[in-house]
């Protein structure tokens, strides 16, 4: 028996198994995601800011003002 050859094969198998284990762990991990453009875009879309109460009031006031000036037209009713 060639023990050096057997050990080399076992080490190669161990490396393959460790690579598969780390890949599977990476799928379940939320700490690190792929750095591709699509994942960055998806991450920025998920992070929507919430509008504060004062900003909502200000926007409401401005929209009411636009309606009063006649700059906004009502939508046509669907038939």
Rosetta silent file (secondary structure, phi, psi, omega in degrees, C-alpha in Angstrom):
SEQUENCE: XXXXXXXXXXXXXXXXXXXXXXXXXXXXXXXXXXXXXXXXXXXXXXXXXXXXXXXXXXXXXXXXXXXXXXXXXXXXXXX
SCORE:     score description
SCORE:     0.000 S_00000001
   1 L     0.000  136.688  178.851    0.000    0.000    0.000 S_00000001
   2 L   -97.531   98.821 -175.334    1.160    3.433   -0.909 S_00000001
   3 H   -67.648  -31.348  179.470    0.281    5.526    2.142 S_00000001
   4 H   -65.667  -39.566  179.820    1.443    8.784    0.577 S_00000001
   5 H   -68.574  -41.690  179.354   -0.981    8.345   -2.321 S_00000001
   6 H   -62.915  -44.616  178.083   -3.842    7.452    0.011 S_00000001
   7 H   -62.430  -39.210  179.057   -3.139   10.499    2.195 S_00000001
   8 H   -64.241  -41.161  178.210   -3.031   12.745   -0.880 S_00000001
   9 H   -66.422  -41.647  178.763   -6.412   11.429   -2.046 S_00000001
  10 H   -63.684  -40.549  178.814   -7.919   11.871    1.418 S_00000001
  11 H   -66.266  -38.672  178.181   -6.625   15.444    1.614 S_00000001
  12 H   -64.246  -42.522  177.599   -8.058   16.226   -1.822 S_00000001
  13 H   -64.461  -39.301  178.965  -11.417   14.834   -0.750 S_00000001
  14 H   -62.394  -42.447  179.439  -11.244   16.811    2.482 S_00000001
  15 H   -63.044  -40.687  178.977  -10.598   20.024    0.544 S_00000001
  16 H   -64.913  -42.735 -179.188  -13.581   19.334   -1.715 S_00000001
  17 H   -65.215  -42.018  178.854  -15.833   18.603    1.273 S_00000001
  18 H   -64.427  -36.866  177.990  -14.712   21.769    3.080 S_00000001
  19 H   -65.410  -40.828  178.965  -15.400   23.822   -0.046 S_00000001
  20 H   -67.175  -42.068  179.202  -18.913   22.377   -0.290 S_00000001
  21 H   -61.818  -45.282 -179.346  -19.556   22.982    3.416 S_00000001
  22 H   -66.868  -33.809  177.282  -18.433   26.611    3.190 S_00000001
  23 H   -66.421  -41.937  179.531  -20.584   27.123    0.085 S_00000001
  24 H   -67.010  -40.581  177.178  -23.651   25.744    1.873 S_00000001
  25 H   -64.351  -34.634  178.602  -22.926   27.860    4.944 S_00000001
  26 H   -65.602  -31.105  178.050  -22.577   30.876    2.656 S_00000001
  27 H   -66.882  -35.369 -178.434  -26.088   30.322    1.327 S_00000001
  28 H   -87.492  -11.459 -176.365  -27.523   30.549    4.824 S_00000001
  29 L   -79.214  136.691  174.695  -25.319   33.443    5.884 S_00000001
  30 L  -105.124   -4.148 -176.581  -26.780   36.940    5.945 S_00000001
  31 L   -71.793  -37.309 -175.450  -23.532   38.588    6.968 S_00000001
  32 L  -133.237  125.410  179.326  -21.984   38.665    3.529 S_00000001
  33 L  -113.336  168.773  177.376  -23.781   38.845    0.218 S_00000001
  34 L   -64.265  144.684 -175.733  -22.535   38.886   -3.332 S_00000001
  35 L   -95.085   21.550  179.860  -21.122   42.243   -4.334 S_00000001
  36 L   -71.995  164.266 -177.654  -22.683   42.226   -7.790 S_00000001
  37 H   -62.148  -41.247 -177.217  -24.646   45.174   -9.157 S_00000001
  38 H   -61.925  -40.438 -179.319  -27.979   43.376   -8.951 S_00000001
  39 H   -70.697  -33.994  176.985  -27.608   42.647   -5.250 S_00000001
  40 H   -67.016  -40.541  179.425  -26.607   46.256   -4.521 S_00000001
  41 H   -65.580  -43.540  179.758  -29.635   47.543   -6.406 S_00000001
  42 H   -63.459  -38.830 -179.608  -31.919   45.109   -4.616 S_00000001
  43 H   -66.273  -38.420 -179.558  -30.446   46.105   -1.256 S_00000001
  44 H   -72.611  -30.179  178.244  -31.022   49.805   -1.909 S_00000001
  45 H   -69.959  -31.474 -178.945  -34.592   49.164   -2.999 S_00000001
  46 H   -72.473  -28.558 -175.426  -35.350   47.347    0.226 S_00000001
  47 L   -90.521   76.137  177.090  -34.096   50.231    2.362 S_00000001
  48 L   -92.494  134.254  179.373  -36.890   52.717    1.955 S_00000001
  49 L   -77.956  153.038  177.876  -36.945   55.585    4.339 S_00000001
  50 L   -94.616  143.888 -179.895  -40.023   56.434    6.296 S_00000001
  51 L   -85.337  132.768  179.718  -41.550   59.862    5.990 S_00000001
  52 L   -73.196  164.590 -179.279  -41.744   61.798    9.211 S_00000001
  53 H   -63.215  -40.186 -179.664  -45.002   63.272   10.408 S_00000001
  54 H   -67.663  -36.789  177.648  -43.822   66.825    9.734 S_00000001
  55 H   -67.214  -37.738  177.254  -42.763   65.901    6.192 S_00000001
  56 H   -63.366  -43.296  178.585  -46.173   64.297    5.587 S_00000001
  57 H   -62.489  -43.143 -179.609  -47.932   67.451    6.781 S_00000001
  58 H   -63.401  -44.620  179.078  -45.741   69.631    4.576 S_00000001
  59 H   -63.983  -41.922  178.351  -46.363   67.445    1.535 S_00000001
  60 H   -60.695  -45.013  179.547  -50.085   67.403    2.216 S_00000001
  61 H   -61.696  -43.223 -179.416  -50.140   71.189    2.477 S_00000001
  62 H   -66.895  -39.851  178.904  -48.196   71.589   -0.778 S_00000001
  63 H   -67.541  -38.757  176.944  -50.437   69.156   -2.674 S_00000001
  64 H   -62.993  -37.362  178.753  -53.578   70.897   -1.427 S_00000001
  65 H   -65.594  -40.476  178.165  -52.073   74.166   -2.601 S_00000001
  66 H   -64.692  -41.353  177.978  -51.413   72.699   -6.068 S_00000001
  67 H   -61.885  -42.764 -178.453  -54.981   71.445   -6.302 S_00000001
  68 H   -64.498  -33.246  179.645  -56.269   74.876   -5.306 S_00000001
  69 H   -79.509  -10.180  179.039  -54.189   76.557   -8.012 S_00000001
  70 L    81.093   15.746  179.584  -55.588   74.177  -10.617 S_00000001
  71 L   -78.430  -22.122  179.317  -52.207   72.768  -11.574 S_00000001
  72 L  -106.576  133.053 -178.629  -53.317   69.200  -10.946 S_00000001
  73 L  -100.276  141.265  176.788  -56.100   67.767  -13.051 S_00000001
  74 L   -67.904  151.686  179.228  -58.487   65.151  -11.723 S_00000001
  75 L   -71.234  147.399  175.826  -58.224   61.709  -13.300 S_00000001
  76 L   -74.098  139.749 -179.370  -60.755   60.729  -15.933 S_00000001
  77 L   -73.409  141.158  178.598  -63.203   58.123  -14.664 S_00000001
  78 L   -74.995  140.931 -177.726  -62.902   54.677  -16.187 S_00000001
  79 L   -80.961    0.000    0.000  -65.873   53.606  -18.292 S_00000001
